Amino acid sequence: MKKLTKNRKKVLEKYDHQKKYSLSEASKLVKDITTTKFDASVDVDIKLGVDPRKANQMVRGITTLPHGTGKEKKVLALVTPDKEKEAKEAGADYVGLDEYIEKIQKEGWLDFDVVITMPQVMPKVGKLGKILGPRGLMPNPKSGTVTMDVGKAIKDVKSGKIDFKVDRYGIVHASIGRSSFKPEQIEENARELIKTVIKLKPAAAKGTYVQSIHMSSTMSPSIKIDPKKVDE
């Protein structure tokens, strides 16, 4: 049997892994049980009562976290020349089109977190599907990353907009902050995500929609949150 470290013992003494906490309690507790020396990511996992294999039960959406994610996202804007100035002024880290498509295809370059593009250049960007798709980087109109309003899309990403999608197990995973955030900031970000997921409940979903919610930080144990106490 693996021996527990001193830090792990201290962590396990601070909370009851069987208990379901309120969102407010969990947001304070996640900071107490985080022992990493770096600024750990705080994540929320929401298990939904849906069958993602059925198109009418797919849950996918976007939300803007009130306090951002705590991580500066690098944005690649694949746009036509007339939109380059707008993209640069909005804060895009890389702006262009053919040269970046070629760089991704030939060099495997992926030094960015989000791709913003326009409807008319999607035929070109579509060629990158096999590279960007598996990494969750492929732009999509539903996530607001394929748009004519390039400047707004870039500003939204930079200010804390995230997109999420239920996985094949019916779980929505999202990073909602860092361990350096105040408990109130973690709570408000988590609540915004949960409220958005609830609003997206498919009409075809039967039974209990939100089955469980867990919060954790990088390498920390998972804290159970009572779905009925999200507003407490």
Backbone bond lengths (Angstrom), bond angles and torsions (degrees), N, CA, C in turn:
res aa  C-N    CA-C-N  psi(-1)  N-CA   C-N-CA  omega(-1)  CA-C   N-CA-C  phi
1 M - - - 1.465 - - 1.530 109.80 -
2 K 1.341 115.91 134.49 1.457 119.94 -177.03 1.523 110.51 -68.89
3 K 1.331 116.08 132.84 1.457 121.62 -179.27 1.522 110.44 -77.60
4 L 1.344 116.20 135.52 1.460 120.66 179.63 1.522 110.66 -76.40
5 T 1.329 116.72 139.91 1.457 120.84 176.40 1.532 108.65 -78.49
6 K 1.328 116.39 165.43 1.468 120.49 178.91 1.530 111.11 -59.84
7 N 1.335 115.59 -42.92 1.465 119.61 179.65 1.518 111.73 -62.33
8 R 1.345 114.99 -40.75 1.464 119.42 -179.53 1.524 110.65 -65.31
9 K 1.328 116.58 -40.36 1.466 120.57 178.42 1.526 111.07 -61.99
10 K 1.336 115.81 -42.93 1.470 120.59 179.95 1.524 110.72 -63.10
11 V 1.338 114.73 -40.79 1.461 120.38 179.69 1.528 110.53 -62.64
12 L 1.325 116.20 -46.87 1.470 120.60 -177.11 1.522 112.74 -67.14
13 E 1.325 116.41 -20.31 1.468 120.87 177.98 1.529 111.78 -80.77
14 K 1.314 116.01 -16.63 1.461 120.45 -174.37 1.527 114.36 -87.79
15 Y 1.340 116.44 -15.60 1.460 116.51 -178.45 1.525 110.89 -149.52
16 D 1.323 114.33 162.80 1.461 122.34 179.71 1.531 107.37 -103.05
17 H 1.336 116.80 111.14 1.460 119.34 -175.52 1.525 113.22 -68.87
18 Q 1.331 116.86 -11.67 1.465 120.57 178.39 1.531 111.96 -90.25
19 K 1.319 115.81 -21.88 1.468 120.73 -174.73 1.528 111.97 -77.05
20 K 1.324 115.82 147.83 1.456 121.63 172.96 1.529 107.60 -101.89
21 Y 1.315 116.04 117.96 1.460 121.75 -176.05 1.531 111.63 -94.46
22 S 1.315 115.40 162.10 1.463 119.42 172.06 1.520 107.04 -76.29
23 L 1.311 117.18 164.64 1.463 120.70 -179.23 1.530 110.57 -63.24
24 S 1.309 116.17 -37.62 1.466 121.35 178.90 1.532 110.85 -63.79
25 E 1.330 116.55 -45.12 1.466 121.08 179.63 1.529 110.99 -64.12
26 A 1.335 115.59 -43.75 1.472 120.50 -178.40 1.522 111.36 -63.75
27 S 1.326 116.40 -36.46 1.469 120.69 -177.87 1.528 111.66 -67.53
28 K 1.308 117.18 -28.96 1.466 121.39 175.84 1.524 109.79 -81.20
29 L 1.324 114.55 -42.53 1.462 120.69 -175.75 1.525 112.80 -65.57
30 V 1.333 116.96 -36.82 1.463 119.71 -177.46 1.526 111.04 -61.66
31 K 1.315 117.34 -30.20 1.463 120.78 176.66 1.532 110.61 -72.12
32 D 1.337 115.72 -38.45 1.470 120.69 -178.09 1.525 112.74 -67.83
33 I 1.339 116.54 -30.39 1.468 118.78 -176.14 1.530 112.50 -99.91
34 T 1.328 116.52 8.58 1.469 120.69 176.04 1.522 109.33 -91.50
35 T 1.313 116.73 121.20 1.474 120.73 -175.16 1.530 113.36 -117.90
36 T 1.326 117.22 4.97 1.466 119.72 -179.44 1.525 110.32 -67.73
37 K 1.312 115.55 151.34 1.465 120.88 179.42 1.533 111.48 -83.24
38 F 1.340 116.05 -12.80 1.461 120.18 177.14 1.526 109.59 -103.53
39 D 1.324 116.05 170.38 1.462 121.10 -178.71 1.528 109.38 -77.82
40 A 1.312 115.65 92.79 1.457 121.80 -173.32 1.530 112.80 -66.96
41 S 1.316 114.73 152.00 1.455 121.42 174.99 1.528 109.23 -78.64
42 V 1.321 117.61 141.84 1.462 121.98 174.80 1.524 107.47 -106.50
43 D 1.319 115.97 124.20 1.466 121.28 -173.75 1.523 112.22 -120.40
44 V 1.330 114.56 150.81 1.465 121.45 176.19 1.528 108.55 -123.89
45 D 1.334 116.21 133.85 1.465 122.48 176.46 1.519 108.25 -119.22
46 I 1.326 116.39 126.30 1.466 121.41 -178.35 1.528 108.67 -119.21
47 K 1.334 116.31 114.85 1.475 121.18 178.82 1.516 108.28 -88.45
48 L 1.343 115.25 122.59 1.460 120.87 -176.31 1.527 112.26 -109.87
49 G 1.314 114.87 150.64 1.456 121.12 177.55 1.517 110.67 -86.93
50 V 1.334 115.92 62.60 1.470 121.09 179.28 1.526 109.38 -131.44
51 D 1.321 115.76 162.29 1.463 121.78 174.75 1.526 107.09 -111.59
52 P 1.341 117.95 96.94 1.470 121.86 -175.50 1.527 114.09 -60.93
53 R 1.341 116.40 -15.11 1.465 119.27 179.35 1.527 111.06 -71.23
54 K 1.342 115.79 -18.56 1.465 121.00 179.81 1.529 108.85 -98.34
55 A 1.327 115.70 126.54 1.465 121.01 -176.03 1.528 112.92 -56.82
56 N 1.336 116.83 -33.55 1.470 119.27 -177.68 1.533 112.89 -82.13
57 Q 1.349 116.45 5.07 1.461 119.45 176.17 1.538 111.63 -123.51
58 M 1.317 116.21 11.99 1.460 120.99 177.92 1.532 109.51 -73.28
59 V 1.309 116.30 133.01 1.468 121.29 178.28 1.524 107.89 -115.67
60 R 1.308 115.03 116.63 1.469 120.78 179.97 1.517 108.31 -147.50
61 G 1.316 117.42 138.55 1.460 118.50 -179.45 1.508 113.08 -167.61
62 I 1.316 114.69 -176.21 1.455 122.02 177.76 1.518 109.14 -132.69
63 T 1.311 116.20 152.33 1.462 120.85 174.86 1.518 108.46 -153.26
64 T 1.309 116.09 153.58 1.458 120.88 177.71 1.523 108.54 -106.75
65 L 1.312 116.36 117.40 1.455 121.13 -178.80 1.528 109.35 -73.68
66 P 1.333 118.29 130.97 1.472 122.39 -176.97 1.529 114.12 -53.63
67 H 1.340 115.92 -33.24 1.465 119.82 -176.27 1.533 112.57 -115.15
68 G 1.334 116.10 17.43 1.459 119.44 179.61 1.520 111.99 69.73
69 T 1.310 116.47 -177.51 1.466 120.65 -178.33 1.526 112.24 -96.43
70 G 1.339 115.68 -12.53 1.462 118.75 -177.51 1.512 112.22 85.52
71 K 1.320 115.82 -1.39 1.460 120.67 179.27 1.522 109.39 -121.61
72 E 1.326 115.72 129.12 1.460 120.42 177.84 1.527 108.72 -74.88
73 K 1.322 116.31 118.50 1.459 120.42 -178.52 1.521 111.61 -91.98
74 K 1.333 115.29 131.89 1.461 120.64 176.61 1.527 108.70 -85.04
75 V 1.332 115.70 125.75 1.461 121.05 -176.79 1.527 111.26 -109.70
76 L 1.325 115.35 128.75 1.457 122.35 173.45 1.525 107.22 -103.42
77 A 1.336 117.40 119.07 1.460 121.62 178.75 1.522 109.12 -103.20
78 L 1.328 116.72 110.39 1.460 122.15 177.45 1.522 107.28 -96.01
79 V 1.330 115.54 94.97 1.468 120.58 -171.73 1.521 111.63 -135.59
80 T 1.332 114.65 164.90 1.460 121.05 176.72 1.534 108.92 -75.60
81 P 1.333 117.66 159.52 1.466 121.31 -176.39 1.529 114.71 -52.33
82 D 1.340 117.59 -35.44 1.468 120.19 -178.27 1.523 112.79 -69.80
83 K 1.338 118.04 -12.36 1.464 121.76 -179.44 1.530 112.24 -107.50
84 E 1.328 116.62 -1.53 1.469 119.71 -176.20 1.528 112.79 -63.75
85 K 1.325 117.11 -43.83 1.468 120.79 -179.74 1.525 110.54 -60.66
86 E 1.331 117.15 -44.71 1.460 122.37 179.69 1.524 110.98 -59.93
87 A 1.331 115.65 -42.32 1.466 120.80 -179.13 1.528 111.13 -66.80
88 K 1.324 116.58 -42.23 1.468 120.45 179.94 1.518 111.58 -65.59
89 E 1.322 116.68 -42.76 1.472 121.12 -179.62 1.524 111.85 -66.73
90 A 1.339 116.05 -27.39 1.468 120.13 179.93 1.528 112.00 -79.72
91 G 1.350 115.81 -12.18 1.462 118.86 175.96 1.510 116.47 108.63
92 A 1.344 117.89 12.46 1.472 120.19 178.07 1.527 109.87 -61.30
93 D 1.332 116.52 140.23 1.464 121.36 -178.77 1.523 111.93 -80.05
94 Y 1.330 116.13 -33.03 1.463 121.30 179.25 1.526 108.14 -135.19
95 V 1.314 116.91 132.27 1.465 120.99 -177.69 1.528 109.90 -133.37
96 G 1.316 116.30 130.51 1.460 121.05 179.50 1.511 109.12 164.33
97 L 1.326 116.24 -159.86 1.463 118.79 178.54 1.537 111.19 -149.12
98 D 1.305 117.01 -88.43 1.468 121.09 -173.64 1.532 113.13 -58.00
99 E 1.344 115.84 -40.48 1.465 118.48 -177.42 1.532 111.87 -65.05
100 Y 1.340 116.50 -35.07 1.464 119.48 -179.83 1.531 111.57 -78.69
101 I 1.331 116.20 -35.11 1.467 119.78 176.16 1.527 109.01 -60.77
102 E 1.339 115.92 -43.91 1.460 121.24 179.48 1.536 111.15 -65.95
103 K 1.326 116.01 -38.66 1.467 121.34 179.97 1.530 110.68 -63.24
104 I 1.334 115.82 -39.77 1.469 120.96 179.18 1.530 110.17 -69.36
105 Q 1.344 116.29 -44.15 1.459 121.05 -177.72 1.527 112.95 -67.63
106 K 1.314 116.63 -45.71 1.467 120.41 -173.15 1.523 114.44 -89.71
107 E 1.332 116.40 -32.19 1.465 119.49 -176.10 1.525 113.57 -107.25
108 G 1.334 116.04 -9.93 1.463 118.84 -177.74 1.517 112.12 69.72
109 W 1.331 116.09 25.00 1.467 121.93 -177.82 1.531 111.07 -67.54
110 L 1.333 116.51 127.34 1.470 121.11 -178.21 1.530 111.43 -143.00
111 D 1.318 116.49 38.16 1.461 120.43 -177.43 1.531 111.71 -84.69
112 F 1.333 116.15 57.53 1.469 122.20 178.92 1.525 108.59 -156.45
113 D 1.329 115.47 162.07 1.471 120.54 -177.41 1.523 112.83 -108.95
114 V 1.332 116.32 -26.98 1.466 121.03 -176.85 1.536 109.27 -142.01
115 V 1.333 115.59 142.29 1.464 120.96 175.37 1.528 108.58 -113.20
116 I 1.336 116.09 124.75 1.460 121.60 174.89 1.518 107.41 -110.98
117 T 1.337 117.14 132.28 1.466 119.49 -179.60 1.522 110.47 -145.40
118 M 1.332 116.27 -173.59 1.455 123.24 -175.68 1.533 110.71 -120.27
119 P 1.333 117.53 152.82 1.471 120.32 -178.52 1.531 113.75 -54.15
120 Q 1.346 117.22 -41.93 1.463 119.45 -174.54 1.520 114.38 -71.49
121 V 1.324 118.09 -15.87 1.466 118.89 178.68 1.531 112.26 -104.63
122 M 1.320 117.17 4.13 1.460 120.57 179.00 1.533 113.80 -59.96
123 P 1.346 119.21 -32.62 1.476 118.40 176.02 1.524 111.85 -58.06
124 K 1.327 117.28 -36.47 1.466 121.03 177.47 1.520 110.79 -74.25
125 V 1.333 115.38 -44.79 1.470 120.45 -178.24 1.529 110.59 -66.58
126 G 1.337 115.72 -30.33 1.463 120.33 -179.60 1.516 113.47 -57.72
127 K 1.331 116.70 -25.60 1.466 121.16 179.35 1.528 111.70 -65.67
128 L 1.335 116.05 -17.04 1.465 120.90 -178.40 1.532 112.26 -92.27
129 G 1.327 116.11 3.91 1.463 121.00 -175.72 1.518 115.12 -52.02
130 K 1.335 116.66 -42.88 1.466 120.10 -177.39 1.525 112.35 -69.18
131 I 1.333 115.78 -23.11 1.463 119.93 179.49 1.527 110.94 -91.20
132 L 1.330 116.03 -47.86 1.461 120.49 -175.93 1.531 113.56 -80.40
133 G 1.331 116.34 -35.77 1.469 121.18 -176.21 1.518 114.78 -54.03
134 P 1.344 118.29 -55.97 1.470 120.15 -178.26 1.530 113.76 -61.44
135 R 1.330 116.57 -19.94 1.472 120.57 -179.06 1.522 112.08 -97.48
136 G 1.326 116.53 3.71 1.455 120.28 179.15 1.519 113.45 70.94
137 L 1.332 117.04 24.82 1.464 121.27 -176.05 1.528 113.38 -106.61
138 M 1.317 117.26 -3.63 1.462 119.99 -176.64 1.530 110.28 -70.87
139 P 1.352 117.68 124.59 1.473 119.65 179.68 1.516 111.33 -64.25
140 N 1.333 115.31 149.65 1.462 120.86 -174.94 1.537 108.92 -148.63
141 P 1.330 118.13 133.73 1.471 120.38 179.75 1.533 112.62 -56.78
142 K 1.345 116.80 -34.02 1.468 120.54 -177.83 1.530 112.58 -67.63
143 S 1.322 115.88 -25.48 1.462 118.50 179.36 1.524 111.14 -97.35
144 G 1.346 116.44 4.72 1.461 120.73 176.28 1.510 114.09 79.04
145 T 1.342 117.36 13.48 1.469 120.36 -177.58 1.523 112.93 -99.67
146 V 1.329 117.03 -0.50 1.467 121.63 171.11 1.525 105.69 -120.78
147 T 1.317 116.39 103.89 1.463 120.15 -171.33 1.522 111.28 -158.17
148 M 1.335 115.92 157.96 1.461 120.20 174.02 1.525 110.21 -83.57
149 D 1.328 115.94 -21.81 1.466 120.25 179.11 1.528 108.60 -88.07
150 V 1.312 115.00 67.63 1.464 122.36 -175.04 1.524 112.59 -59.49
151 G 1.328 116.26 -44.49 1.464 120.54 -178.27 1.510 112.94 -59.28
152 K 1.324 116.80 -45.66 1.466 120.71 -179.51 1.524 110.85 -65.20
153 A 1.328 116.70 -41.56 1.466 120.96 -179.34 1.524 110.82 -60.80
154 I 1.338 116.20 -41.22 1.465 120.28 -179.85 1.524 110.47 -67.73
155 K 1.321 116.84 -44.19 1.471 121.15 179.59 1.529 111.01 -62.40
156 D 1.337 116.36 -38.08 1.470 120.76 179.11 1.526 110.73 -62.06
157 V 1.321 116.27 -45.09 1.469 121.13 179.94 1.523 110.02 -63.66
158 K 1.309 116.36 -43.82 1.462 121.02 -178.36 1.531 111.94 -66.70
159 S 1.333 116.93 -26.94 1.467 120.30 -176.96 1.529 113.65 -91.26
160 G 1.342 116.98 -3.01 1.456 118.32 175.34 1.516 116.19 121.69
161 K 1.324 117.98 14.64 1.466 119.65 177.56 1.523 109.55 -74.71
162 I 1.317 116.01 134.24 1.462 120.61 176.24 1.521 108.67 -126.82
163 D 1.321 116.84 153.90 1.457 120.03 172.05 1.519 107.97 -118.73
164 F 1.305 115.98 148.46 1.458 121.47 -176.26 1.521 109.95 -138.71
165 K 1.312 114.48 158.56 1.461 120.21 -179.23 1.522 108.33 -151.74
166 V 1.319 115.90 135.29 1.455 120.12 179.46 1.531 108.81 -65.07
167 D 1.339 116.87 138.49 1.467 118.83 179.48 1.523 110.23 -87.17
168 R 1.310 116.76 -176.19 1.471 120.31 -174.44 1.519 113.38 -67.70
169 Y 1.337 116.10 -13.90 1.466 120.28 178.30 1.533 112.10 -95.83
170 G 1.324 116.01 2.88 1.455 119.70 179.55 1.520 113.65 83.32
171 I 1.335 116.89 24.16 1.464 120.94 -177.20 1.529 111.18 -116.55
172 V 1.323 116.11 134.52 1.456 122.07 173.31 1.526 107.15 -98.66
173 H 1.326 116.55 122.12 1.468 122.09 177.79 1.529 108.19 -109.95
174 A 1.320 117.98 135.83 1.466 119.76 177.32 1.517 110.79 -155.03
175 S 1.327 115.14 143.26 1.458 121.29 173.86 1.516 106.48 -89.97
176 I 1.346 117.04 125.88 1.469 119.26 -173.98 1.532 112.79 -119.30
177 G 1.332 117.27 12.73 1.462 118.68 178.07 1.515 112.43 159.53
178 R 1.332 115.70 -164.69 1.454 122.45 179.73 1.528 109.19 -128.74
179 S 1.317 115.43 160.51 1.471 119.67 -178.67 1.525 112.31 -66.72
180 S 1.328 117.53 -16.00 1.463 120.94 178.10 1.527 111.98 -80.45
181 F 1.332 116.97 -10.62 1.465 120.75 178.15 1.527 109.99 -65.70
182 K 1.316 116.02 154.78 1.469 120.84 172.50 1.527 107.62 -72.06
183 P 1.342 117.63 152.04 1.473 119.77 178.89 1.524 112.58 -52.78
184 E 1.338 116.12 -38.77 1.462 120.49 -178.75 1.535 111.23 -63.93
185 Q 1.325 116.50 -35.69 1.463 120.42 179.60 1.529 111.16 -70.40
186 I 1.330 115.67 -40.71 1.470 120.30 177.26 1.526 109.28 -62.75
187 E 1.328 115.78 -45.05 1.466 121.17 -178.70 1.530 111.48 -61.64
188 E 1.319 116.88 -46.98 1.463 120.50 -177.53 1.530 112.04 -66.96
189 N 1.323 116.91 -37.72 1.462 119.74 176.94 1.522 111.26 -66.38
190 A 1.332 115.83 -44.55 1.471 120.58 179.88 1.522 110.66 -63.13
191 R 1.322 116.12 -42.08 1.466 119.59 -179.19 1.527 111.06 -63.72
192 E 1.322 116.82 -38.81 1.467 120.59 179.71 1.529 110.28 -62.71
193 L 1.326 117.23 -42.82 1.466 121.11 178.07 1.525 110.72 -63.43
194 I 1.329 116.48 -49.65 1.471 121.02 -177.23 1.526 111.04 -60.99
195 K 1.334 117.37 -44.37 1.467 121.50 179.38 1.527 110.74 -60.45
196 T 1.333 116.55 -40.30 1.464 120.31 -179.86 1.524 110.71 -66.19
197 V 1.340 116.86 -42.93 1.467 120.99 178.87 1.530 110.28 -62.20
198 I 1.317 117.24 -40.81 1.473 121.29 179.62 1.525 111.13 -63.78
199 K 1.333 116.38 -40.49 1.469 120.54 179.53 1.531 111.97 -63.52
200 L 1.332 115.84 -25.54 1.464 120.47 -176.86 1.528 113.25 -89.66
201 K 1.311 117.34 12.91 1.473 120.35 -178.97 1.532 110.65 -55.51
202 P 1.337 117.72 122.05 1.471 120.65 179.34 1.530 110.60 -68.62
203 A 1.310 115.32 143.83 1.465 119.99 178.99 1.525 110.68 -62.20
204 A 1.335 116.97 -27.72 1.465 121.57 -177.71 1.531 113.06 -79.86
205 A 1.326 117.35 -10.95 1.470 120.47 -178.88 1.525 109.99 -72.80
206 K 1.316 115.82 128.01 1.473 121.00 -178.97 1.525 110.02 -112.82
207 G 1.319 116.37 157.79 1.465 120.66 178.17 1.527 111.55 75.05
208 T 1.321 115.51 -156.80 1.461 121.27 -178.46 1.522 110.10 -72.05
209 Y 1.310 116.45 121.98 1.475 120.75 -177.22 1.529 111.14 -77.38
210 V 1.330 117.24 -60.07 1.466 120.30 177.75 1.530 107.75 -90.73
211 Q 1.323 116.69 103.49 1.465 121.49 -175.39 1.523 113.02 -85.12
212 S 1.315 116.88 -35.83 1.467 119.84 178.20 1.524 110.07 -161.40
213 I 1.331 115.35 155.05 1.459 121.81 176.51 1.525 107.93 -134.99
214 H 1.321 116.20 132.78 1.462 120.46 177.58 1.527 109.97 -129.06
215 M 1.312 115.81 144.78 1.463 121.50 175.94 1.523 108.45 -123.89
216 S 1.323 116.06 140.30 1.466 120.42 178.10 1.521 108.76 -154.86
217 S 1.319 115.02 166.69 1.458 119.77 172.26 1.524 106.69 -117.82
218 T 1.315 117.03 173.41 1.456 120.96 179.89 1.534 110.50 -54.29
219 M 1.322 116.37 119.76 1.470 123.88 177.06 1.534 114.47 71.03
220 S 1.330 118.70 7.33 1.470 119.70 178.15 1.527 110.15 -94.61
221 P 1.351 117.15 161.52 1.464 119.17 173.03 1.528 109.08 -65.31
222 S 1.316 116.19 166.17 1.457 121.44 -178.94 1.526 110.87 -94.37
223 I 1.317 116.16 136.84 1.463 122.12 -180.00 1.521 108.77 -103.06
224 K 1.324 116.22 126.55 1.465 119.94 177.37 1.518 110.32 -79.17
225 I 1.329 115.58 134.38 1.460 120.95 177.09 1.519 108.91 -114.87
226 D 1.307 115.83 132.78 1.466 120.83 178.82 1.530 108.02 -75.84
227 P 1.345 117.49 115.72 1.479 120.09 179.90 1.524 112.88 -56.21
228 K 1.339 116.27 -26.13 1.468 120.41 -179.51 1.524 111.70 -77.84
229 K 1.349 116.30 -12.50 1.459 119.95 -177.51 1.528 112.76 -112.22
230 V 1.322 115.84 22.62 1.472 119.80 -178.79 1.521 111.49 -62.95
231 D 1.318 117.18 -30.54 1.459 120.36 -178.94 1.515 113.83 -91.64
232 E 1.347 116.56 9.14 1.478 119.52 179.81 1.518 111.32 -100.27
